[in-house]
Amino acid sequence: MSDYILSKSTFIRGLQCYKSLYLHKFRPYLRDKISEEQLAKFARGHAVGKVAQQLFPGGIEMSRPGKPSAVKTAQLITEGYPVIYEACFISEQVIVALDILVRQDNGYAAYEVKSSLALSNVYYNDAYLQYHVIKGSGLKPEKFFLIHRNGETDMAESSALHEKFVFTDVSAECEEQDLQISPKINSMLEVLTRDKSPDIQPGKHCMKPYPCDFRGVCWKKISQSEQDELMQG
Ligand code: SF4
């Protein structure tokens, strides 16, 4: 059996809808075609992540998330390596890859970078999960920061790197939420043991926080006017 079943993105998917989580895992071919807009968003996220790495230069980057990266990350932490990009952790059958892990006097601080101009609930939930998994793997982050783009400066401008980003310390919230995470993980893992997808009807949750990419199959059951209503929120 694999060391992990869930990831950051599948956890966020599961928070939105168990059926979407199930279909993503077992019927990925039913997913709607990815839009140009989404592809551009992924590319922007990747580019901003690369710029943000320079906030903490000289780090070593883990290759794609997986057991070898988690083993390597653990080894570098044991050796006290100062900066690790895409630091990988596995616990409770969940894998996460943290954007930047930075050694401090008293431990390590975690930094997760978002390419948006503001923080949303999704980003907080992402931080809560990562904090929980990192802690579960044996490293309690001393601090957890979400970083997002500063809307008052342009990424292309030659202003100081720190001015391009806004740092939000979410350590206290991560600790507060920590006990809530295991039950959520366990519920999702249970859904993924079922032999058919959960019977969840389309509703407002299909569009929030993200438009679900299984609407093409799932919304066939509802009328066009109902679809229009859901689209309008
Ligand atoms: S379309 Fe709606 S009900 Fe269907 S899987 Fe997606 S979120 Fe769930």
Residues whose N, C-alpha, C, O or C-beta is under 5 A from the ligand:
A	BS01	SF4	C17 K19 S20 I200 Q201 P202 G203 H205 C206 C212 F214 R215 C218
